[in-house]
Amino acid sequence: MTEDRSIAASEADPLTFEQLRSIDMGPYLYFVPSSLGILSVFDDLKYDRADADMLSPAMRQHAIKTLGRLGFRQKSGTVLEHRGSATRCLIPKFHALGASPFDITRYTARGERDFYLLTPTQTACAFVDTSPLDEAVAQIGALVARQPINLYRLMDYLERKPAHKDFMKAIGHLKYLQRMAVESEPLRRRRALG
């Protein structure tokens, strides 16, 4: 009952990022606690280096259904808008099979009240590109405790720029954190959405 009232209230009032972050969206969605404006959708526990990094139809539908209960309505295939405010969820288009997860938001401009819907690996790439090394490692460490990422794919797309070279040194630490998270509850029993 309490959850229904908080959802109903959020439909009528303007919605802020702080309010979105405070709503428990379940184990498959994680509103990243940063100014990046990212809602990450759980993908899987294990990855292959060659896995395509994109939202599956099941991941998209789960996010759309959950956001729909919060007052978001789909305006187009890539935009959901909240009825009571100008807050929008942007689903960047996947452009090519071999595209870098670092480029997913390159062609989708985000407004002040917008947030992206991304895979955990794409979310980690956003931290690498926008945060100082220590902060990026801390944020990605918190992310992998909830939603494992494809560290090998991320490594394959690191560029020769200084921030990416510095980040490469933290990969071993993140692999350890992710392995511990995947072997523990609650992640150990979680299944992919599809």
C-alpha positions in Angstrom: 0.0 0.0 0.0 2.7 2.5 0.9 4.5 1.9 -2.4 1.3 2.6 -4.3 0.7 5.9 -2.5 4.3 7.1 -3.2 3.9 6.2 -6.9 0.6 8.0 -7.1 2.1 11.1 -5.5 5.0 11.0 -7.9 2.6 11.0 -10.9 1.0 14.3 -9.8 4.0 16.2 -8.6 7.1 17.3 -10.5 9.7 14.4 -10.3 13.3 15.1 -9.3 16.4 12.9 -9.6 16.5 12.8 -5.8 13.0 11.3 -5.7 13.8 8.8 -8.4 16.9 7.7 -6.5 14.9 7.2 -3.4 12.3 4.9 -5.0 13.1 1.2 -4.8 12.8 0.0 -8.4 13.6 -3.6 -7.6 16.7 -5.6 -8.1 16.9 -5.1 -11.9 17.0 -1.3 -12.0 19.6 0.9 -10.4 19.5 4.7 -10.5 23.2 5.6 -10.4 23.9 8.1 -7.5 25.7 10.7 -9.6 25.1 13.7 -11.7 25.3 11.6 -14.8 21.6 10.8 -14.8 21.7 7.1 -15.6 19.3 4.3 -14.8 21.1 1.0 -15.3 19.2 -2.2 -16.2 20.6 -5.5 -14.9 21.9 -7.6 -17.7 23.5 -10.9 -16.6 26.0 -12.4 -14.1 28.5 -13.7 -16.7 29.7 -12.3 -19.9 31.7 -13.4 -22.9 34.1 -10.9 -24.4 32.2 -11.0 -27.7 28.8 -10.3 -26.2 27.0 -7.4 -27.8 26.4 -4.6 -25.3 22.9 -3.5 -25.9 19.5 -3.5 -24.1 17.6 -6.6 -24.9 13.8 -6.3 -25.6 13.2 -7.9 -22.1 15.4 -5.3 -20.4 13.7 -2.4 -22.2 10.2 -3.8 -21.4 11.1 -4.2 -17.8 12.3 -0.7 -17.5 9.3 0.8 -19.4 6.9 -1.2 -17.2 8.5 -0.1 -14.0 8.8 3.5 -15.1 5.2 3.4 -16.3 4.1 2.7 -12.7 5.9 5.9 -11.7 4.0 8.0 -14.2 6.2 7.8 -17.3 4.6 7.3 -20.7 6.3 6.3 -23.9 6.4 9.3 -26.3 8.5 7.5 -28.9 10.6 4.3 -29.2 13.5 6.0 -27.4 11.8 8.6 -25.1 9.6 8.1 -22.0 8.3 11.3 -20.4 6.9 11.8 -16.9 3.3 13.1 -16.9 3.7 15.6 -14.0 7.1 17.0 -14.9 9.5 17.6 -17.8 11.6 14.6 -16.7 12.4 12.2 -19.5 14.1 8.8 -19.8 16.2 8.6 -23.0 17.0 5.2 -24.5 20.0 5.8 -26.8 20.0 3.9 -30.1 22.4 1.2 -30.6 24.2 2.1 -33.9 26.4 -0.8 -34.9 27.2 -4.3 -33.7 30.9 -3.5 -33.0 30.2 -0.1 -31.5 32.1 1.0 -28.4 30.1 1.0 -25.1 31.8 4.4 -24.5 29.9 5.9 -27.5 26.3 4.9 -26.6 25.3 8.4 -25.5 27.3 10.3 -28.1 24.4 11.0 -30.4 21.7 11.4 -27.8 21.9 14.8 -26.0 20.6 14.8 -22.5 18.7 17.8 -21.1 19.0 19.0 -17.5 16.0 16.9 -16.3 16.7 13.9 -18.6 18.3 10.5 -17.7 19.6 7.7 -19.8 18.6 4.0 -19.7 21.8 2.0 -20.1 23.4 -1.4 -19.6 25.7 -1.8 -16.6 28.7 -1.9 -18.9 27.7 1.4 -20.7 27.1 2.9 -17.3 30.7 1.9 -16.2 32.1 3.5 -19.4 30.3 6.8 -18.5 32.1 6.8 -15.2 35.5 6.1 -16.8 35.0 9.0 -19.2 33.6 11.6 -16.8 35.0 11.0 -13.3 38.5 11.1 -11.7 40.1 7.7 -11.4 39.4 7.1 -7.7 35.8 8.2 -8.1 35.2 6.1 -11.2 36.6 3.0 -9.5 34.4 3.6 -6.4 31.3 4.2 -8.5 32.0 1.1 -10.6 32.7 -0.9 -7.5 29.3 0.1 -6.1 27.7 -0.8 -9.5 29.2 -4.3 -9.8 28.0 -5.1 -6.3 24.4 -4.7 -7.8 24.9 -5.3 -11.5 28.0 -7.0 -12.9 29.6 -5.5 -16.0 31.4 -6.9 -19.0 34.9 -5.9 -17.9 36.6 -7.6 -20.9 34.4 -5.7 -23.3 35.2 -2.5 -21.5 38.9 -3.3 -21.6 38.7 -4.0 -25.3 37.4 -0.5 -26.0 39.7 1.5 -23.7 41.4 4.2 -25.7 45.0 5.5 -25.5 43.9 8.6 -23.6 45.4 9.1 -20.1 42.1 8.5 -18.2 41.7 5.2 -19.9 45.3 4.1 -19.4 45.0 5.0 -15.7 41.7 3.1 -15.4 43.3 -0.1 -16.9 45.3 -0.4 -13.6 42.1 -0.8 -11.6 40.7 -3.7 -13.7 42.1 -6.4 -11.5 40.6 -4.8 -8.4 37.2 -4.5 -10.1 37.4 -8.2 -11.3 37.9 -9.2 -7.7 35.0 -7.1 -6.5 32.7 -8.4 -9.2 33.7 -12.1 -8.6 32.9 -11.7 -4.9 29.5 -10.0 -5.6 28.5 -12.7 -8.1 29.4 -15.5 -5.8 27.3 -13.9 -2.9 23.7 -13.2 -2.2 21.6 -11.6 -3.6 23.3 -11.7 -7.0 24.2 -15.4 -7.0 20.6 -16.5 -7.7 19.6 -13.6 -10.0 18.6 -14.4 -13.5 18.8 -12.3 -16.6 15.6 -10.6 -17.8 16.1 -12.1 -21.3 
